[in-house]
Amino acid sequence: MSGDTAAVKTEPETDAATSDGTAPEVKPAKKKARRPSAKAAAKIVEQRIGHTFADPSLLATAFTHVSALKSARSRADSYQRLEFLGDHVLGLIVSDMLYRAFPAADEGELSKRLADLVRREACADVAKSLGLDEAIKLGSVGAGAGARLRNSVLGDICEAVIGAVFLDGGYAAAAQFVERNWTERMRKPVRPLRDPKTVLQEWAQGKGLPTPVYREVERTGPHHDPQFRVAVELPGLAPAEGIGGSKRAAEKLAATALLKREGVTGGNDA
């Protein structure tokens, strides 16, 4: 080959036919999974709840956290009012269920069973089992903070849903929802319900001490997701502290800490 002739390499054409004369297979681009519309998402939630809303705005409000509102003045558009209503509706329905299910139980046993079934943790468990945590509407928060906030408000959301069902479908609809999700829990053997604050107070009285005093030491975190640090004090004893998402939760944890330190058993509802 002469020096003024350059070798040229050619790349195979991408649209060339294959050796057997057929055109190469072209794979279609993968489509991104589209999120369901608001209407479709609401239908999914209704199926999980077991109630179709005549007023869809009630369902939307039941899942709206105050952080998702544009103005603090519109707090009534969050789930909080529905939670207040749902809390009392739940108490009435479960009381009725217990009264009929345990005819030989006295008032004390019924009260303990009721407290166990309507406590925040039980409501959160129901909400989680139904996948209601996926529908909570939050404002702009970080991923970690959002996950923590969702868990902390699950019980409130469940009560708000009960309130919304009650307003939309009446007592019968709310009772159906509660009976579906609480009957099995109600049939389980009742656990010893000894609130640590009650145990601590009884222990203090037995020692001739005054009623324990609870004092808020510190409040941290945003307004919609606060953390409380509370100390419990008794004369002659070092204070004990607890940290929780509400004052009551922090007080119970403080009481539990003091009971454990003093070697007192019986306070198991931390």
Contacts in CASP RR format, 6 or more apart in sequence:
PFRMAT RR
TARGET T0000
AUTHOR 0000-0000-0000
METHOD contacts of the structure
MODEL  1
MSGDTAAVKTEPETDAATSDGTAPEVKPAKKKARRPSAKAAAKIVEQRIG
HTFADPSLLATAFTHVSALKSARSRADSYQRLEFLGDHVLGLIVSDMLYR
AFPAADEGELSKRLADLVRREACADVAKSLGLDEAIKLGSVGAGAGARLR
NSVLGDICEAVIGAVFLDGGYAAAAQFVERNWTERMRKPVRPLRDPKTVL
QEWAQGKGLPTPVYREVERTGPHHDPQFRVAVELPGLAPAEGIGGSKRAA
EKLAATALLKREGVTGGNDA
1 7 0 8 1.000
14 24 0 8 1.000
15 23 0 8 1.000
15 24 0 8 1.000
16 24 0 8 1.000
17 23 0 8 1.000
17 24 0 8 1.000
18 24 0 8 1.000
35 41 0 8 1.000
36 44 0 8 1.000
41 135 0 8 1.000
42 53 0 8 1.000
42 56 0 8 1.000
42 59 0 8 1.000
42 60 0 8 1.000
45 59 0 8 1.000
45 63 0 8 1.000
45 132 0 8 1.000
45 135 0 8 1.000
46 52 0 8 1.000
46 53 0 8 1.000
46 59 0 8 1.000
48 130 0 8 1.000
48 131 0 8 1.000
48 132 0 8 1.000
49 130 0 8 1.000
49 132 0 8 1.000
49 161 0 8 1.000
49 165 0 8 1.000
49 177 0 8 1.000
50 176 0 8 1.000
50 177 0 8 1.000
50 180 0 8 1.000
51 165 0 8 1.000
51 168 0 8 1.000
51 169 0 8 1.000
51 173 0 8 1.000
51 176 0 8 1.000
51 177 0 8 1.000
53 59 0 8 1.000
53 164 0 8 1.000
53 168 0 8 1.000
54 168 0 8 1.000
54 169 0 8 1.000
55 167 0 8 1.000
55 168 0 8 1.000
58 82 0 8 1.000
58 164 0 8 1.000
58 167 0 8 1.000
58 168 0 8 1.000
59 164 0 8 1.000
59 168 0 8 1.000
60 137 0 8 1.000
61 77 0 8 1.000
61 78 0 8 1.000
61 79 0 8 1.000
61 82 0 8 1.000
61 160 0 8 1.000
61 164 0 8 1.000
62 79 0 8 1.000
62 82 0 8 1.000
62 157 0 8 1.000
62 160 0 8 1.000
62 161 0 8 1.000
62 163 0 8 1.000
62 164 0 8 1.000
63 79 0 8 1.000
63 132 0 8 1.000
63 135 0 8 1.000
63 136 0 8 1.000
63 137 0 8 1.000
63 157 0 8 1.000
63 160 0 8 1.000
63 161 0 8 1.000
64 77 0 8 1.000
64 78 0 8 1.000
64 79 0 8 1.000
64 137 0 8 1.000
65 78 0 8 1.000
65 79 0 8 1.000
65 136 0 8 1.000
65 137 0 8 1.000
65 138 0 8 1.000
65 139 0 8 1.000
65 149 0 8 1.000
65 153 0 8 1.000
65 224 0 8 1.000
66 72 0 8 1.000
66 75 0 8 1.000
66 78 0 8 1.000
66 80 0 8 1.000
66 224 0 8 1.000
67 138 0 8 1.000
67 139 0 8 1.000
67 140 0 8 1.000
67 141 0 8 1.000
67 149 0 8 1.000
67 222 0 8 1.000
67 224 0 8 1.000
67 225 0 8 1.000
68 78 0 8 1.000
68 137 0 8 1.000
68 138 0 8 1.000
68 139 0 8 1.000
69 75 0 8 1.000
69 77 0 8 1.000
69 78 0 8 1.000
79 156 0 8 1.000
79 157 0 8 1.000
79 160 0 8 1.000
80 156 0 8 1.000
80 160 0 8 1.000
82 159 0 8 1.000
82 160 0 8 1.000
82 161 0 8 1.000
82 163 0 8 1.000
82 164 0 8 1.000
82 167 0 8 1.000
83 156 0 8 1.000
83 157 0 8 1.000
83 159 0 8 1.000
83 160 0 8 1.000
83 163 0 8 1.000
85 163 0 8 1.000
85 166 0 8 1.000
85 167 0 8 1.000
86 159 0 8 1.000
86 160 0 8 1.000
86 162 0 8 1.000
86 163 0 8 1.000
86 166 0 8 1.000
86 174 0 8 1.000
87 118 0 8 1.000
87 159 0 8 1.000
89 162 0 8 1.000
89 163 0 8 1.000
89 166 0 8 1.000
89 171 0 8 1.000
89 174 0 8 1.000
90 118 0 8 1.000
90 123 0 8 1.000
90 159 0 8 1.000
90 162 0 8 1.000
90 178 0 8 1.000
91 114 0 8 1.000
91 118 0 8 1.000
93 171 0 8 1.000
93 174 0 8 1.000
93 175 0 8 1.000
93 178 0 8 1.000
93 179 0 8 1.000
94 114 0 8 1.000
94 117 0 8 1.000
94 118 0 8 1.000
94 178 0 8 1.000
94 182 0 8 1.000
94 186 0 8 1.000
95 110 0 8 1.000
95 114 0 8 1.000
96 175 0 8 1.000
97 178 0 8 1.000
97 179 0 8 1.000
97 182 0 8 1.000
97 183 0 8 1.000
97 186 0 8 1.000
98 105 0 8 1.000
98 110 0 8 1.000
98 113 0 8 1.000
98 114 0 8 1.000
98 117 0 8 1.000
98 186 0 8 1.000
99 110 0 8 1.000
101 186 0 8 1.000
101 187 0 8 1.000
102 109 0 8 1.000
102 110 0 8 1.000
102 113 0 8 1.000
105 113 0 8 1.000
109 190 0 8 1.000
112 190 0 8 1.000
112 193 0 8 1.000
113 186 0 8 1.000
113 190 0 8 1.000
115 193 0 8 1.000
116 122 0 8 1.000
116 190 0 8 1.000
116 191 0 8 1.000
116 193 0 8 1.000
117 182 0 8 1.000
117 185 0 8 1.000
117 186 0 8 1.000
119 269 0 8 1.000
120 155 0 8 1.000
120 156 0 8 1.000
121 155 0 8 1.000
122 185 0 8 1.000
123 154 0 8 1.000
123 155 0 8 1.000
123 156 0 8 1.000
123 158 0 8 1.000
123 159 0 8 1.000
124 151 0 8 1.000
124 154 0 8 1.000
124 155 0 8 1.000
124 158 0 8 1.000
126 155 0 8 1.000
126 158 0 8 1.000
126 181 0 8 1.000
126 182 0 8 1.000
127 133 0 8 1.000
127 154 0 8 1.000
127 155 0 8 1.000
127 157 0 8 1.000
127 158 0 8 1.000
127 161 0 8 1.000
128 154 0 8 1.000
129 181 0 8 1.000
130 181 0 8 1.000
132 154 0 8 1.000
132 157 0 8 1.000
132 158 0 8 1.000
132 161 0 8 1.000
133 150 0 8 1.000
133 151 0 8 1.000
133 154 0 8 1.000
133 157 0 8 1.000
136 150 0 8 1.000
136 153 0 8 1.000
136 157 0 8 1.000
138 146 0 8 1.000
138 149 0 8 1.000
138 150 0 8 1.000
141 149 0 8 1.000
145 225 0 8 1.000
148 225 0 8 1.000
149 224 0 8 1.000
149 225 0 8 1.000
152 225 0 8 1.000
152 245 0 8 1.000
161 177 0 8 1.000
162 174 0 8 1.000
162 177 0 8 1.000
162 178 0 8 1.000
163 174 0 8 1.000
165 173 0 8 1.000
165 174 0 8 1.000
165 177 0 8 1.000
166 173 0 8 1.000
166 174 0 8 1.000
191 268 0 8 1.000
192 266 0 8 1.000
192 268 0 8 1.000
193 269 0 8 1.000
194 266 0 8 1.000
194 267 0 8 1.000
194 268 0 8 1.000
194 269 0 8 1.000
195 252 0 8 1.000
195 267 0 8 1.000
195 269 0 8 1.000
196 252 0 8 1.000
196 253 0 8 1.000
196 255 0 8 1.000
196 256 0 8 1.000
196 259 0 8 1.000
196 266 0 8 1.000
196 267 0 8 1.000
196 268 0 8 1.000
196 269 0 8 1.000
196 270 0 8 1.000
197 212 0 8 1.000
197 251 0 8 1.000
197 252 0 8 1.000
197 255 0 8 1.000
199 255 0 8 1.000
199 259 0 8 1.000
199 264 0 8 1.000
199 266 0 8 1.000
199 267 0 8 1.000
200 212 0 8 1.000
200 232 0 8 1.000
200 255 0 8 1.000
200 258 0 8 1.000
200 259 0 8 1.000
200 264 0 8 1.000
201 211 0 8 1.000
201 212 0 8 1.000
203 259 0 8 1.000
203 262 0 8 1.000
203 264 0 8 1.000
204 210 0 8 1.000
204 211 0 8 1.000
204 212 0 8 1.000
204 234 0 8 1.000
205 211 0 8 1.000
209 234 0 8 1.000
209 235 0 8 1.000
210 234 0 8 1.000
210 235 0 8 1.000
212 232 0 8 1.000
212 233 0 8 1.000
212 234 0 8 1.000
212 255 0 8 1.000
212 258 0 8 1.000
213 232 0 8 1.000
213 233 0 8 1.000
213 234 0 8 1.000
214 230 0 8 1.000
214 231 0 8 1.000
214 232 0 8 1.000
214 233 0 8 1.000
214 247 0 8 1.000
214 251 0 8 1.000
214 254 0 8 1.000
215 230 0 8 1.000
215 231 0 8 1.000
215 232 0 8 1.000
215 233 0 8 1.000
216 228 0 8 1.000
216 229 0 8 1.000
216 230 0 8 1.000
216 247 0 8 1.000
216 250 0 8 1.000
217 229 0 8 1.000
217 230 0 8 1.000
217 231 0 8 1.000
217 241 0 8 1.000
218 228 0 8 1.000
218 229 0 8 1.000
219 226 0 8 1.000
219 227 0 8 1.000
219 228 0 8 1.000
219 229 0 8 1.000
220 226 0 8 1.000
220 227 0 8 1.000
220 229 0 8 1.000
221 227 0 8 1.000
225 245 0 8 1.000
226 245 0 8 1.000
227 243 0 8 1.000
227 244 0 8 1.000
227 245 0 8 1.000
228 243 0 8 1.000
228 244 0 8 1.000
228 245 0 8 1.000
228 246 0 8 1.000
228 247 0 8 1.000
228 249 0 8 1.000
228 250 0 8 1.000
229 241 0 8 1.000
229 242 0 8 1.000
229 243 0 8 1.000
229 244 0 8 1.000
229 250 0 8 1.000
230 241 0 8 1.000
230 242 0 8 1.000
230 243 0 8 1.000
230 247 0 8 1.000
230 250 0 8 1.000
230 251 0 8 1.000
230 253 0 8 1.000
230 254 0 8 1.000
231 239 0 8 1.000
231 240 0 8 1.000
231 241 0 8 1.000
231 242 0 8 1.000
231 254 0 8 1.000
232 239 0 8 1.000
232 240 0 8 1.000
232 241 0 8 1.000
232 251 0 8 1.000
232 254 0 8 1.000
232 255 0 8 1.000
232 257 0 8 1.000
232 258 0 8 1.000
233 239 0 8 1.000
234 258 0 8 1.000
237 258 0 8 1.000
237 262 0 8 1.000
240 254 0 8 1.000
240 255 0 8 1.000
240 257 0 8 1.000
240 258 0 8 1.000
240 261 0 8 1.000
241 254 0 8 1.000
241 257 0 8 1.000
242 250 0 8 1.000
242 251 0 8 1.000
242 253 0 8 1.000
242 254 0 8 1.000
242 257 0 8 1.000
243 250 0 8 1.000
243 253 0 8 1.000
244 250 0 8 1.000
244 253 0 8 1.000
252 269 0 8 1.000
252 270 0 8 1.000
253 270 0 8 1.000
255 267 0 8 1.000
256 267 0 8 1.000
256 270 0 8 1.000
259 265 0 8 1.000
259 266 0 8 1.000
259 267 0 8 1.000
END
